[in-house]
Amino acid sequence: MQWATNDRTSMSERDTVEDSKDKPLFERPPDFAEKYANNVRFESSVWDLKILFGLLDQSGESAVTKQHTAVNVPWMQAKLMIYFLYVNVLFHEMTHGRIRVPDSIMPEPIGDFFDRWEEDPQLKPVIEYLQQMRTRFLGASDGKTAENPPNSPHGPRTGASPT
């Protein structure tokens, strides 16, 4: 059994690799770049999701987000990313406490973007699910923290996902 590591990985964080031909190995070329982003935007098409990363620059007269990187991923990869991002956030919150989202950057409730969504039999369960997910994941829309049991950072799942 071998240990797959990089110079930032501690002994307790190392993943075991039993058979390297069955598992992908990751390699970074010399020109690999890491960038910081405090702003993320999305553009979607039938084929893929484009994720645009940027950095808020407040050095001028008015604040502007300077986009510096775009990454396109197919929809299957986007769905997998959602899952793994959620897993990582949950484990971070278990270790470090709930991540608070300030009211000033809290996204509007999704139902506000659709006219008469309550009357659409296909859209209604999706919007209701997204509203529950927003409250459970980000907190209540009035800025109060959502009520969750102590053993789960985001509370129990209720209802089925519209996927």
C-alpha positions in Angstrom: 0.0 0.0 0.0 1.4 3.4 -1.0 0.5 6.9 0.4 -0.5 9.5 -2.1 0.6 12.9 -0.8 1.6 16.4 -1.6 3.8 18.7 0.4 0.7 20.3 2.0 -0.7 17.0 3.3 -0.2 15.9 6.9 0.2 12.2 7.8 -3.4 12.1 9.1 -4.8 13.5 5.8 -3.0 11.1 3.4 -5.1 8.9 1.2 -4.1 5.4 0.6 -3.7 4.2 -3.0 -3.9 0.4 -3.2 -3.6 0.1 -7.0 -2.4 3.1 -9.0 -3.7 1.7 -12.3 -7.3 1.7 -10.9 -7.2 5.1 -9.3 -6.3 8.4 -11.1 -3.0 10.0 -10.1 -2.8 13.8 -10.0 0.1 15.7 -11.4 0.6 19.4 -11.6 2.7 20.8 -14.5 5.3 23.5 -13.8 2.9 26.2 -15.1 0.1 25.2 -12.7 -1.5 28.2 -11.2 -3.5 28.7 -8.0 -5.8 31.8 -7.8 -7.9 33.2 -5.0 -11.5 34.2 -5.8 -14.1 35.9 -3.6 -16.6 36.1 -6.4 -18.1 33.3 -8.5 -20.6 33.6 -11.4 -22.2 31.0 -13.5 -23.1 30.8 -17.2 -25.0 27.8 -18.4 -25.6 26.1 -21.8 -27.1 22.9 -23.0 -23.7 21.3 -23.0 -21.9 22.6 -19.9 -21.6 25.0 -17.0 -19.1 27.8 -17.1 -17.8 29.0 -13.7 -16.3 32.4 -13.7 -14.0 33.4 -10.8 -13.1 36.9 -9.8 -11.8 39.2 -7.1 -13.5 42.2 -5.7 -11.3 45.3 -6.2 -12.2 48.3 -4.0 -9.1 50.3 -4.7 -10.8 52.7 -7.2 -13.7 55.1 -6.8 -16.2 52.3 -7.2 -15.9 48.6 -6.3 -15.5 46.3 -9.3 -15.2 42.5 -9.6 -12.2 41.6 -11.8 -12.9 38.2 -13.3 -9.7 36.3 -13.9 -10.5 32.6 -14.6 -13.3 30.6 -16.3 -13.7 26.9 -16.1 -16.2 24.9 -18.1 -17.5 21.6 -16.7 -20.0 19.2 -18.2 -23.3 18.9 -16.3 -22.4 15.5 -14.8 -19.2 17.0 -13.3 -21.2 20.0 -12.1 -23.6 17.6 -10.2 -20.6 15.8 -8.7 -19.0 19.1 -7.7 -22.2 20.1 -5.8 -22.1 17.0 -3.8 -18.4 17.2 -3.0 -18.6 20.9 -2.2 -21.5 20.2 0.2 -19.5 17.4 1.9 -16.5 19.7 2.4 -18.6 22.5 3.8 -20.3 20.1 6.2 -17.0 18.7 7.5 -15.6 22.3 7.8 -18.6 23.4 9.8 -18.4 20.3 12.0 -14.8 21.2 12.8 -14.9 25.0 12.9 -18.6 26.0 13.5 -21.3 27.3 11.2 -20.3 29.6 8.3 -22.4 32.7 8.6 -23.5 34.4 5.4 -24.0 38.2 6.0 -27.4 39.5 5.0 -25.7 41.9 2.5 -24.7 39.0 0.3 -27.5 36.6 1.1 -29.1 35.4 -2.2 -32.7 36.4 -2.8 -35.3 33.6 -2.3 -35.5 31.6 -5.6 -39.3 32.1 -5.8 -38.8 35.8 -6.3 -37.4 35.2 -9.8 -40.4 33.3 -11.1 -43.9 34.7 -11.7 -46.8 32.6 -10.4 -44.5 29.6 -9.7 -47.1 28.4 -7.2 -49.4 27.6 -10.1 -46.9 25.6 -12.1 -47.2 21.9 -11.1 -43.7 21.1 -12.4 -41.9 24.2 -11.0 -43.7 24.3 -7.6 -42.0 21.3 -6.0 -38.6 22.4 -7.3 -38.9 26.0 -5.9 -40.2 24.6 -2.6 -37.2 22.3 -2.4 -34.8 25.1 -3.2 -36.4 27.3 -0.6 -36.0 24.6 2.1 -32.4 24.0 1.0 -31.6 27.7 1.1 -33.0 28.0 4.7 -31.3 24.8 5.9 -27.9 25.6 4.2 -27.7 29.4 4.5 -30.1 30.2 7.3 -33.4 32.0 7.5 -34.1 34.8 5.1 -34.5 37.2 8.0 -30.9 36.8 9.0 -31.6 34.4 11.9 -29.8 31.1 12.0 -31.8 28.1 10.9 -32.7 25.6 13.7 -30.7 22.4 13.3 -30.1 19.5 15.6 -26.6 19.5 17.2 -25.4 16.4 15.3 -26.2 17.7 11.9 -25.0 21.2 10.7 -27.9 21.5 8.3 -30.7 19.5 9.8 -32.5 16.4 8.7 -33.5 15.9 5.1 -37.1 16.4 4.5 -38.9 15.5 1.3 -37.3 14.2 -1.9 -34.8 16.0 -4.1 -36.3 17.0 -7.5 -33.3 15.5 -9.3 
